[in-house]
């Protein structure tokens, strides 16, 4: 169930099953699994209404897909006897008409241990990998998603602004940034962390960094942007040192191999 019928239809097409509806109670009575794709503040009121109308109860599942909270917001459904869970796909949904594929996604789940295997089967049926993220860790989990998605867009906007100031036409600047970011993602997938880090900070080129920071200051940019550059440079320097240390040990590729092994051990 979603806030609008077009969103509900898109959700059904994305999942490959289900009944699109904005009538929460009517839809819940027809199905065993009730999936709530709602903003955080709307989840509990909707669930309370479903429980009050007797639309959910023993034998039904109520699952929300919000990343910032666990199953505690579904307490009304749990009191009515339903199985409850949080199952958040670690993906970026920028527009409802262009949803990313669910296959291959990480899902952060919160569910009773005795119900976990059934929820994991649900996630696997969608081609995903389920990892337990309890309520106390949901804020960190969600912040990770902000770093991996929203903050990337913020940095793209900053990079485009700098390119335009340097004389690059806006359209060319945008295409150049998206091409570079696509390459970064490929590098991450191929060599992992910290090996994918590049740039002057990661190489210890302090003279280049000083010139860049001076240019940013002279350009009259927002001070927050200059501070952001300095913060990111420090983080890149740390990753660069780890990359060089790993290279000296001769295990430049083992980090990625370990990641793959850990993924294989997850549900």
Buried (B, 14 or more C-beta within 10 A) or exposed (E): BBBEEEBBBBBBEBEEEBEBBBEBBEBBBEBEBBBBBBEEEBBBEBBBBBBEEEBBBEEBBBBBBBBBBBBEBBBBBBEBEBBBBBBBBBBEBEEBEEBEEBEEBBBBBBBEEEBBEEBBEBBEEBEBBBBBBBEEEBEEBBEBBEEEBEBBEEBBEBBBBBBBBEEBEEEEBBEBBEEEBEEEEEBBEEBBBBBBBBBBBBBEBEEEBEEBBEEBEEEEBEEEBBEBBBEBBEEBBBBBBBBBEBEEEEEBEBBBEEEEEEEEEEB
